[in-house]
Amino acid sequence: MKLKLTVDGKTYEVDVEVAAPEHPIYGVGGYFPMSPARVPAQAPAAVALAAPPAAPGTSAASGPPVNEQKVVRSPISGIVVRIAAQAGQQIQVGDGVLVLEAMKMETDITAPVAGKVSKINVNVGDSVKGGQVLVEFE
């Protein structure tokens, strides 16, 4: 694809190649795998079927499969600075469950689904990685 860019009054014509992402996409409130329609034809099939990374200290093959509709994953690596939800609490879509800090900025993590919190997997001060399961719902 060709684009024209203007920088400081000077116009440049550049060729741009759209490459497939090397990693799954994470968003606030969870993991968003790429749909096959969004994967370019030249991309390896593994990109479309990539699984979220396992939480630190666990292997991807251990434990039962996670229902992605009932978990909140970290969209970024950071430090847990506040936990707003408690196990057993009824949460609505968009309610804040915790706050992460990364690079001196706070990110509110909200519930992607309504439900009852069954487990909070982190504590204030914990370091988390992108894709790590933070909260589980019943």
N, C-alpha and C positions, 0 to 999 in steps of 0.2 A: 504494500500500500504506500502511495506517495503522499506526503504532507508538505505544506508550505508553512514555515515558522518564521516569525519576525522577532528578532532580538536586537534591542537597542537601535531600531530603525532599519536594520539590515535584514533582508529576506533570504531564507535558506530553503532549499528544496531537499527533503530527506526521504529515504526509503525506510519504512518501518515494518518489522515482521512481528506478528502477534504470536507469542510462544505460549504453550500450555504451562500452567502452573506446576511446580515441582512438588507441591504439598497440598493437602486438603485445605479448604477454605473454612475459617472459623469466624463466627460473628457473635455479637453480644447475644447471649442466651443459648448458645450451642454450636454444634458442628453442622456444617452445611456441605454435604458431599456434592461434587459437580454432577450435574445431570449429563447423560450421554450427549444430549443435544448441544451442550456448551463446550464439549471437548473437541478440539480441532481433529480432523481426519488423520493427520500425521502424528498425533500424540499416542504414546503407548497406552494400551488398554488399562494398565495398572493405575493410571491417573484417575480414570472414571470410577474405579472400584476401590480406591484407597480407603483404608480403615483409619479411624482416629488413633493417635498414638496411645499406648497404654500409660497409665498413671505411673509415676516414679515408683520403683520397687516392685512392680508387677510385670509379668509378661503378657503379651497380647493374647496368648492362648489360655492363660489361667482364668479360672472363674467362669461363671455363666455369662452369656452374651448380655450386653447392656441395651435396654430399651431406650433408644435415643429420644423418644418422646417424653421420657420421664426423668431426664437428667438435665442439669445445667453444667456446661463445660466452660472452662476459662477461655476467653477469646484471645488472651495475651499472657505473656509471662509477667509475673509481678509479685507483690506482697499483699497479703490479706490485711487490710487496715480496720475494717468494720464488718461485723456480721449482723444483719438486720432480721434474719429469720431464725426460728427455732424448730427443732424436731417436733412434730405433732401440730405445728401451726398450719392453718388453712391459708393458702396463698392464691391470689388472683393473677391473671396474666398481666405482666407489666409491673407487679410489685417488686420492690427492691429486696434482694436476698443477701447481697454483700457488696463490699466495695474493695476494689484492688487498686494498688498504687504501682505505677510503672513510670520511670523517668520523671518523677516529681508531679505526675498528673494522676488524678483519681478517676477510676472508671466504675460507674454503677453497673452492677450485674443484676439483671431483672429476670423474673420468672417467664419462661416462654409458654408455659401452660398453667392452667388453674389446677390446684390439687393440694393435697396434704403433704408437707415435708416429712419424709421418712428418715433422712439421714443427712447430716452436714459433714462432709469429709475433710474439712479444713478448720484451722483455728486462727485467731488473730495472730499476726506475725509470721505465719507460714509463707514460704516461698512456693509459688505455683508455676506450672508451665502451661503454655497454650495447649488446649485440648484436654487438659486434666479435668476429671469429673469433680465438681465442687459440691453440688447438692443433688440429692435423689428424691424423687416424689413417689408416693404410693400408687 
